[in-house]
Amino acid sequence: MKPMRPSDTIAAIATAAGRGGVGIVRVSGKDLRALARTLTGKMPLPRQATFARFKSADGGVIDSGLMLYFPAPASFTGEDVLELHGHGGPVVMGILLSRALEMGARLAEPGEFTRRAFLNGKLDLAQAEAVADLIDASTQAAARCAARSLQGEFSRAIYALVEELVDLRTLVEATLDFPEEEIDFLQAADVFNRLARLDEHLAAVRLKARQGRLLQAGLHVVLVGQPNVGKSSLLNRLAGDELAIVTPVPGTTRDALKSAIQIEGIPLHIIDTAGLRETEDEVEKIGIARAWEAIGQADLALLLLDARAGLTAADRAILEKLPPDLPRITVRNKIDLTCEAPEKHPEGADIALSISVKSGAGLDLLRQSLLEIAGWQAGEDVFIARERHLRALESGAKHLRAARREAESPRLALELFAENLRQAQNALAEITGEFTSDDLLGAIFSRFCIGK
């Protein structure tokens, strides 16, 4: 990725590709009044919509619409921002953008508007990422959580943790100058109890962040089992549509079929696979190979059994081949043929259910179990979170645990105790961007769409 030049004027089409009633070209840079006057013949008024005709270099009219001007620093990027609202045809928008480029702007790179907002102190890094998360939200729950993160709720939780860490570090660093009194001083300042409370606060934030990560990415669930145990029927039931062909003929499903559903606002990506068995059919063999590939990438496996036969040797063989760390739910299907009631059975660390896909009996138990495996706890204070946030929170928690072990040691090494607190603070500060490398910034904003 080429380095971004913060002194340049940048421009991009800010609305989605394709035809629409209105399209927007956004420009950001230093003192855009001259550009606006050249383009429209009018001096823009701050934060007022002004009707204007957008003119080409020879004075011809490109389009007519609204001009909005936001002078620095009261704008999204913290620079002068000019928005040109015209008719939303791709050709018209392209001509208008080309005109802005003719007048000295350059085409914005992906995420450059939001990156400038971050660099100019309008947003912290977690809020900047929430912009993209809000755009990409696939469920209402994910959109609400992204909006909360954009408003700064996640950041405020991180800032509170960092502030507690700074207070602790101040006390510990002061103690380094008086080593003969270190234990008495730290105990008098309640440092060890405060460290324990900080660890609890961090654990609560990590739980909310994990929930937010689940809302953003969803859960990939793969349906596995022998032929004709009801995998395709279950996919159709969960999706509410006849996506998979269902017949009594074993081996009907030859390839992995995917469907996205929601349970309590959680996106689930359900993958139906070919029945796992020994076969000489070349096409079915390919389907089975793809089934195992899907299993290797899944977050959860649903192993379907025929309730009439129970757990057979073939089923045990499938279980033995599943990745040992892959969570699973064993589903005994077709209880409508055995006259059983739907039930949830404790089975060690795993979950086992008796259901009937055909009648729908027990499907609510299955949905609840999927949420349980996902670790979902409904709440209105969940933060939308990314994998890097979770890694940073885990790193901070690891250093806090190390600091607590050092505090509980009979021979406290104060320098090591202080260093673990410092490392914990740095890890948490990466989330909001107070302690972030340029390489990480480039990787984050390169995933944004152009125009944001």
C-alpha positions, 0 to 999 in steps of 0.5 A: 500500500502506498503511503498516505500524504496527509497534506494532499486534498483528497476526493472520492465518490462516497455513495455506493456504486451503481445508480441511485437518486442521489450521489455524493462526491466528498473532498477533504483538504486545506481551505477548499473555498477556492475549489468550491468557488471555481467549481460552482461560481459560489462561495460556500457557506459553512454548514449550509446546503447551497443549491449549485451548478457544478461546472466543467473547465470550459464552463459547461454544466456537469450537473446541479445539486447541493453543495455542503461545506464543513470548515476545519476543524468542525468536520468529519476529518478535522480538515475542510470537507466539501460534499457535492450532492448530485444525481446518482448515476455512475457516469455523472458521479465519475465526471464530477469526481474527475473535475475535482481531480482536475482542480488539484485533488487526488483520488482518496485511498481506501479508508483515508477519510476515516484515517484522517479523522483518526490522525486529527483526533476526531475519532480514536482507532476503535471508533474509526473501525466501528465506522466500517463495522457499522457499514458492514453490519449484517444484523440489527444487533450488530448495527446497534453494537457498532453504533455504540462503539462509534459513539465511544462506549468501547473506547470509554471502557478501555480508557477507564482501564488504562486510567486505573493502570496509570494510577497503579503504575504511578504508585509502583514507580514511586515505590522504586525509589524507596525499596526498603519500604516498598511492601508497606507503601504498596499495602497502604495504597491498597495496590494489590486489592486495586489490581484484583479489581482491575483484573475483574473489570478487564474480564467484564470488558473481554466478555462484552468484546467476545460477544461483539466479535460474535455479532460481527463475524457470526458462527460457522456451523457444519452439519455432519453425519452419515447419509440420510440422517436429516442434514439437508432437511435440518438446513432447510428447516433452519433456513426456512427455505428448500435450499437442499434437495431431500430424497430417501436416496443416500448420497443425494447431497454431493457438495457443501451447501451454505445458508446464513441465518440469524438466531437472537441477532447472531449470524450463523453460517450453516453448511450442509455437507455430503454424507460421510461414508466409504464410496466408490462414486467419484463425484460423491468422493469429491463431495466428502473431501469438501465436507472434511475441508468445511469441517476443518474451517468450522467453529462448531459441528452438528453431528446428526444421528438416526435416533432409531439406530443410536450411535453406530460404529460409523458414527464413532468413526466420524467422531474420532476424525473430527478435530479434537478442539472443535465444539460439537452438538450430537443431534439424535434426529427422527424421534417422531419415528421412535415416539420420544419427546424432545430432550437435552442430554448432558454428555460431558463437555458436549451437548446431545439433543433428541429432536425431530426435524420433520415435525420441528419438535426440539428445534428450539432446544437446538437453537438455544444450544447453538447460542450456548455453544457460541457463548452468547449472553444477550445484553444492550452493552455489548461492544462490536469487536475485532480479532485484534481487539480480542488479542490486545485484551488477552495480552493485557489480561496475561500481563495483569495475571503475571503482575498478580502472581508477582504480587503474591510472591513472597519475594516481590520483584518490584521491577518485574511487577512494574514492567507487567503493568506497563506491558498491560497498559501498552496492550490496551492502548493499542485498541484506541490507537494511543500505542499503534504502529504505522504498519497496523494503521495501514492494514486496518484502513486498507480494508475500508471502502473508498470514500470512507 
